[in-house]
Amino acid sequence: MTTVWLVDRQFDSKGLVRLTYATEDGERMHTKELAEQRLVTGDGVTAGREVDDSALGESPDDEVERFAAEASKMAADHDRDDTV
């Protein structure tokens, strides 16, 4: 298991939210899609999460630096289970 941190959240016109979590070095990422309404009625979005190593993919080369900066900031400012 690996801890990943929220680095990006995108909303689409179909009511879906794509959450992108990344490792602190920005090299590996995990995405999760859920219905926008679930953000309102569910437990919210956490600052970090534990994911199985097999659920991690390579981050795009042009995003590694940004993901690393965002993940490091999120890790420094929040506990993994904090709602953000």
DSSP file (Angstrom, degrees, kcal/mol; ACC not computed):
  #  RESIDUE AA STRUCTURE BP1 BP2  ACC     N-H-->O    O-->H-N    N-H-->O    O-->H-N    TCO  KAPPA ALPHA  PHI   PSI    X-CA   Y-CA   Z-CA
    1    1 A M              0   0    0      0, 0.0     2,-0.4     0, 0.0    51,-0.2   0.000 360.0 360.0 360.0 145.3    0.0    0.0    0.0
    2    2 A T  E     -A   51   0A   0     49,-2.7    49,-2.6    21,-0.0     2,-0.5  -0.983 360.0-125.3-131.3 139.7    1.1    3.5   -0.8
    3    3 A T  E     -A   50   0A   0     -2,-0.4    21,-0.3    47,-0.2     2,-0.3  -0.733  30.7-176.5 -84.7 130.6   -0.1    6.9    0.5
    4    4 A V  E     -A   49   0A   0     45,-2.7    45,-2.2    -2,-0.5     2,-0.3  -0.908  12.8-141.7-124.8 155.9   -1.1    9.3   -2.2
    5    5 A W  E     -AB  48  22A   0     17,-3.0    17,-2.6    -2,-0.3    43,-0.3  -0.902  27.5 -98.4-123.1 145.3   -2.3   12.9   -1.8
    6    6 A L  E     + B   0  21A   0     41,-3.0    15,-0.3    -2,-0.3    68,-0.1  -0.420  47.5 158.9 -64.0 124.7   -5.0   14.9   -3.6
    7    7 A V  E     +     0   0A   0     13,-3.2     2,-0.3     1,-0.4    14,-0.2   0.538  60.0  16.5-123.0 -15.5   -3.4   17.0   -6.4
    8    8 A D  E     - B   0  20A   0     12,-1.5    12,-2.9     2,-0.0     2,-0.4  -0.984  48.9-169.1-160.9 146.9   -6.2   17.8   -8.8
    9    9 A R  E     - B   0  19A   0     -2,-0.3     2,-0.4    10,-0.2    10,-0.2  -0.970  13.0-174.9-141.3 123.5  -10.0   17.7   -9.0
   10   10 A Q  E     - B   0  18A   0      8,-2.3     8,-3.1    -2,-0.4     2,-0.4  -0.965  10.2-154.8-124.7 136.7  -11.8   18.2  -12.3
   11   11 A F  E     - B   0  17A   0     -2,-0.4     2,-0.2     6,-0.2     6,-0.2  -0.861  12.3-160.0-105.8 140.6  -15.6   18.5  -12.9
   12   12 A D    >   -     0   0    0      4,-2.3     3,-1.4    -2,-0.4     4,-0.1  -0.703  33.3-104.7-115.6 173.9  -17.2   17.6  -16.2
   13   13 A S  T 3  S+     0   0    0      1,-0.3    -1,-0.0    -2,-0.2    -2,-0.0   0.583 113.9  65.2 -73.3  -9.6  -20.5   18.5  -17.8
   14   14 A K  T 3  S-     0   0    0      2,-0.1    -1,-0.3    22,-0.0     3,-0.1   0.328 119.8-101.2 -95.1   6.7  -21.9   15.0  -17.0
   15   15 A G  S <  S+     0   0    0     -3,-1.4    21,-3.9     1,-0.3    22,-0.4   0.687  79.7 132.4  83.0  18.3  -21.8   15.5  -13.3
   16   16 A L  E     - C   0  35A   0     19,-0.3    -4,-2.3    20,-0.1     2,-0.5  -0.782  43.0-152.7-102.8 148.9  -18.7   13.5  -12.7
   17   17 A V  E     -BC  11  34A   0     17,-3.0    17,-2.0    -2,-0.3     2,-0.6  -0.981   4.2-154.5-118.7 129.2  -15.7   14.5  -10.7
   18   18 A R  E     -BC  10  33A   0     -8,-3.1    -8,-2.3    -2,-0.5     2,-0.5  -0.919  10.9-164.2-104.9 117.1  -12.2   13.1  -11.4
   19   19 A L  E     -BC   9  32A   0     13,-3.4    13,-2.4    -2,-0.6     2,-0.5  -0.862   1.1-160.8-100.7 130.5   -9.9   13.1   -8.4
   20   20 A T  E     -BC   8  31A   0    -12,-2.9   -13,-3.2    -2,-0.5   -12,-1.5  -0.959   7.8-175.2-115.1 125.2   -6.2   12.7   -9.0
   21   21 A Y  E     -BC   6  30A   0      9,-3.2     9,-2.9    -2,-0.5     2,-0.3  -0.892   7.3-174.4-113.3 146.0   -4.0   11.6   -6.1
   22   22 A A  E     -BC   5  29A   0    -17,-2.6   -17,-3.0    -2,-0.3     7,-0.2  -0.957  28.8-102.7-139.9 158.2   -0.2   11.4   -6.4
   23   23 A T    >   -     0   0    0      5,-2.2     3,-1.9    -2,-0.3    48,-0.2  -0.346  45.3-103.5 -70.3 161.4    2.8   10.2   -4.5
   24   24 A E  T 3  S+     0   0    0    -21,-0.3    48,-0.3     1,-0.3    -1,-0.1   0.750 123.4  54.2 -64.0 -23.2    4.9   13.0   -2.9
   25   25 A D  T 3  S-     0   0    0     46,-0.1    43,-0.3     3,-0.0    -1,-0.3   0.545 106.5-130.3 -85.8  -5.1    7.5   12.7   -5.5
   26   26 A G  S <  S+     0   0    0     -3,-1.9    41,-0.2    41,-0.3    42,-0.1   0.398  78.3 111.3  77.3  -3.6    4.9   13.2   -8.2
   27   27 A E  S    S+     0   0    0     31,-0.1    32,-2.5    40,-0.1     2,-0.3   0.802  72.9  41.9 -75.9 -30.7    6.0   10.1  -10.2
   28   28 A R  E     - D   0  58A   0     30,-0.2    -5,-2.2    36,-0.1     2,-0.3  -0.897  67.8-174.6-122.8 148.4    3.0    7.9   -9.5
   29   29 A M  E     -CD  22  57A   0     28,-2.8    28,-3.0    -2,-0.3     2,-0.4  -0.932  15.7-158.7-141.4 162.6   -0.7    8.7   -9.6
   30   30 A H  E     -C   21   0A   0     -9,-2.9    -9,-3.2    -2,-0.3     2,-0.4  -0.994  13.2-158.6-139.9 132.4   -4.2    7.3   -8.9
   31   31 A T  E     -C   20   0A   0     -2,-0.4     2,-0.4    24,-0.3   -11,-0.2  -0.884   6.7-173.6-115.5 149.6   -7.4    8.6  -10.3
   32   32 A K  E     -C   19   0A   0    -13,-2.4   -13,-3.4    -2,-0.4     2,-0.4  -0.998   7.4-157.7-139.4 132.2  -10.9    8.1   -9.0
   33   33 A E  E     +C   18   0A   0     -2,-0.4     2,-0.3   -15,-0.2   -15,-0.2  -0.911  20.2 160.9-111.5 140.3  -14.2    9.2  -10.6
   34   34 A L  E     -C   17   0A   0    -17,-2.0   -17,-3.0    -2,-0.4     2,-0.1  -0.982  45.4 -84.3-150.6 161.6  -17.4    9.7   -8.7
   35   35 A A  E >>  -C   16   0A   0     -2,-0.3     3,-1.2   -19,-0.2     4,-0.7  -0.433  34.4-129.2 -67.9 138.1  -20.7   11.5   -9.2
   36   36 A E  H >> S+     0   0    0    -21,-3.9     3,-1.2     1,-0.3     4,-0.8   0.859 108.8  60.3 -55.9 -37.2  -20.6   15.2   -8.2
   37   37 A Q  H >> S+     0   0    0    -22,-0.4     4,-2.3     1,-0.3     3,-0.6   0.815  93.9  64.5 -62.4 -29.7  -23.7   14.6   -6.0
   38   38 A R  H <> S+     0   0    0     -3,-1.2     4,-2.4     1,-0.2     6,-0.5   0.795  93.4  61.4 -65.3 -27.4  -21.7   12.1   -4.0
   39   39 A L  H << S+     0   0    0     -3,-1.2    -1,-0.2    -4,-0.7    -2,-0.2   0.868 110.2  41.0 -63.8 -35.0  -19.4   14.9   -2.9
   40   40 A V  H << S+     0   0    0     -4,-0.8    -2,-0.2    -3,-0.6    -1,-0.2   0.890 126.3  31.2 -79.9 -42.2  -22.4   16.6   -1.3
   41   41 A T  H  < S+     0   0    0     -4,-2.3    -2,-0.2     2,-0.0    -3,-0.2   0.633 113.1  66.7 -94.8 -14.9  -24.1   13.5    0.2
   42   42 A G  S  < S-     0   0    0     -4,-2.4     3,-0.1    -5,-0.3    -3,-0.1   0.058 104.6 -77.8 -91.5-158.3  -21.1   11.4    1.0
   43   43 A D  S    S-     0   0    0      1,-0.3    -4,-0.1     3,-0.0     2,-0.1   0.432  71.6-123.0 -84.0  -0.2  -18.1   11.7    3.3
   44   44 A G        -     0   0    0     -6,-0.5     2,-0.5    39,-0.1    -1,-0.3  -0.364  40.0 -50.2  87.6-172.0  -16.4   14.2    1.1
   45   45 A V        -     0   0    0     -2,-0.1    39,-3.2    -3,-0.1     2,-0.2  -0.883  52.4-140.5-107.0 131.5  -12.9   14.1   -0.4
   46   46 A T  B     -E   83   0B   0     -2,-0.5    37,-0.2    37,-0.3    35,-0.2  -0.607  17.0-124.0 -92.9 153.9  -10.0   13.2    1.8
   47   47 A A  S    S+     0   0    0     35,-2.4   -41,-3.0    32,-0.4     2,-0.3   0.830  91.5   2.3 -62.2 -34.2   -6.5   14.9    1.6
   48   48 A G  E     -A    5   0A   0     32,-2.5     2,-0.3   -43,-0.3   -43,-0.2  -0.899  63.3-165.0-145.3 172.9   -4.9   11.5    1.1
   49   49 A R  E     -A    4   0A   0    -45,-2.2   -45,-2.7    -2,-0.3     2,-0.5  -0.987  25.5-115.3-157.5 159.7   -5.6    7.8    0.8
   50   50 A E  E     +A    3   0A   0     -2,-0.3     2,-0.4   -47,-0.2   -47,-0.2  -0.885  38.4 179.5 -97.8 126.4   -3.9    4.5    0.9
   51   51 A V  E     -A    2   0A   0    -49,-2.6   -49,-2.7    -2,-0.5     2,-0.1  -0.950  33.7-102.5-128.4 150.8   -4.0    2.6   -2.4
   52   52 A D    >   -     0   0    0     -2,-0.4     3,-2.2   -51,-0.2     4,-0.2  -0.422  33.0-120.9 -65.3 141.9   -2.7   -0.7   -3.5
   53   53 A D  G >  S+     0   0    0      1,-0.3     3,-1.5     2,-0.2    -1,-0.1   0.816 112.7  62.3 -55.7 -32.0    0.6   -0.4   -5.6
   54   54 A S  G 3  S+     0   0    0      1,-0.3    -1,-0.3     3,-0.0    -2,-0.0   0.673  96.5  59.9 -70.2 -14.9   -1.2   -2.1   -8.5
   55   55 A A  G <  S+     0   0    0     -3,-2.2     2,-0.4     2,-0.0   -24,-0.3   0.396  87.8  96.3 -91.1   2.0   -3.7    0.8   -8.7
   56   56 A L    <   -     0   0    0     -3,-1.5     2,-0.3    -4,-0.2   -26,-0.2  -0.744  53.2-172.0 -95.6 139.8   -0.9    3.4   -9.3
   57   57 A G  E     -D   29   0A   0    -28,-3.0   -28,-2.8    -2,-0.4     2,-0.3  -0.751  34.9 -84.6-119.5 171.6    0.1    4.5  -12.7
   58   58 A E  E     -D   28   0A   0     -2,-0.3   -30,-0.2   -30,-0.2   -31,-0.1  -0.565  44.3-123.6 -73.9 136.5    2.9    6.7  -14.1
   59   59 A S        -     0   0    0    -32,-2.5     5,-0.1    -2,-0.3    -1,-0.1  -0.537  35.9 -94.6 -75.4 147.1    2.2   10.4  -13.9
   60   60 A P    >>  -     0   0    0      0, 0.0     3,-2.3     0, 0.0     4,-1.0  -0.385  34.4-120.6 -60.1 141.1    2.4   12.3  -17.2
   61   61 A D  G >4 S+     0   0    0      1,-0.3     3,-0.5     2,-0.2     4,-0.4   0.847 112.2  54.1 -53.1 -38.3    5.9   13.8  -17.7
   62   62 A D  G 34 S+     0   0    0      1,-0.2    -1,-0.3     2,-0.1     4,-0.2   0.507 111.5  45.6 -79.1  -1.9    4.6   17.3  -17.9
   63   63 A E  G <> S+     0   0    0     -3,-2.3     4,-3.3     2,-0.1     5,-0.3   0.521  83.9  91.6-112.7 -10.6    2.7   16.9  -14.6
   64   64 A V  H <X S+     0   0    0     -4,-1.0     4,-2.5    -3,-0.5     5,-0.2   0.905  89.7  45.7 -55.8 -48.0    5.3   15.3  -12.3
   65   65 A E  H  > S+     0   0    0     -4,-0.4     4,-2.2     2,-0.2    -1,-0.2   0.925 116.4  44.8 -64.0 -45.3    6.7   18.6  -11.0
   66   66 A R  H  > S+     0   0    0      2,-0.2     4,-2.7     1,-0.2     5,-0.2   0.924 113.8  50.0 -65.0 -44.3    3.2   20.0  -10.3
   67   67 A F  H  X S+     0   0    0     -4,-3.3     4,-3.0     1,-0.2   -41,-0.3   0.907 110.3  50.8 -60.8 -41.6    2.0   16.8   -8.7
   68   68 A A  H  X S+     0   0    0     -4,-2.5     4,-2.3   -43,-0.3    -1,-0.2   0.920 112.4  46.3 -62.5 -43.9    5.0   16.6   -6.5
   69   69 A A  H  X S+     0   0    0     -4,-2.2     4,-2.0     2,-0.2    -2,-0.2   0.929 116.3  44.4 -64.5 -45.3    4.5   20.2   -5.3
   70   70 A E  H  X S+     0   0    0     -4,-2.7     4,-2.6     2,-0.2    -2,-0.2   0.917 114.8  47.9 -66.9 -43.8    0.8   19.7   -4.7
   71   71 A A  H  X S+     0   0    0     -4,-3.0     4,-2.5    -5,-0.2    -2,-0.2   0.908 112.2  49.3 -65.1 -41.9    1.2   16.4   -2.9
   72   72 A S  H  X S+     0   0    0     -4,-2.3     4,-1.9   -48,-0.3    -1,-0.2   0.900 112.5  47.9 -64.3 -40.8    4.0   17.7   -0.7
   73   73 A K  H  X S+     0   0    0     -4,-2.0     4,-2.1    -5,-0.2    -2,-0.2   0.925 112.3  48.6 -65.3 -44.6    1.9   20.7    0.3
   74   74 A M  H  X S+     0   0    0     -4,-2.6     4,-1.8     1,-0.2    -2,-0.2   0.913 112.0  49.6 -62.4 -42.1   -1.2   18.6    1.0
   75   75 A A  H  < S+     0   0    0     -4,-2.5    -1,-0.2     1,-0.2    -2,-0.2   0.862 113.2  46.6 -64.9 -36.0    0.9   16.2    3.1
   76   76 A A  H  < S+     0   0    0     -4,-1.9    -1,-0.2    -5,-0.2    -2,-0.2   0.833 119.4  38.9 -74.3 -32.8    2.4   19.0    5.1
   77   77 A D  H  < S+     0   0    0     -4,-2.1     2,-0.3    -5,-0.1    -2,-0.2   0.642 117.3  37.3 -94.3 -16.3   -0.9   20.8    5.7
   78   78 A H  S  < S-     0   0    0     -4,-1.8     2,-0.2    -5,-0.2    -1,-0.1  -0.941  70.5-118.3-138.9 153.5   -3.3   17.9    6.3
   79   79 A D    >   -     0   0    0     -2,-0.3     3,-1.8     1,-0.1   -32,-0.4  -0.599  45.3-107.5 -78.1 155.0   -3.7   14.5    7.9
   80   80 A R  T 3  S+     0   0    0      1,-0.3   -32,-2.5    -2,-0.2   -33,-0.1   0.848 118.1  47.7 -54.2 -38.9   -4.5   11.8    5.3
   81   81 A D  T 3  S+     0   0    0    -34,-0.2    -1,-0.3   -35,-0.2     2,-0.1   0.393  81.9 122.5 -89.2   3.7   -8.1   11.5    6.5
   82   82 A D    <   -     0   0    0     -3,-1.8   -35,-2.4     1,-0.1     2,-0.5  -0.403  65.6-122.3 -63.5 139.7   -8.8   15.3    6.6
   83   83 A T  B      E   46   0B   0    -37,-0.2   -37,-0.3     1,-0.1    -1,-0.1  -0.731 360.0 360.0 -83.5 130.0  -11.8   16.3    4.4
   84   84 A V              0   0    0    -39,-3.2   -38,-0.2    -2,-0.5    -1,-0.1   0.361 360.0 360.0-126.1 360.0  -10.7   18.9    1.8
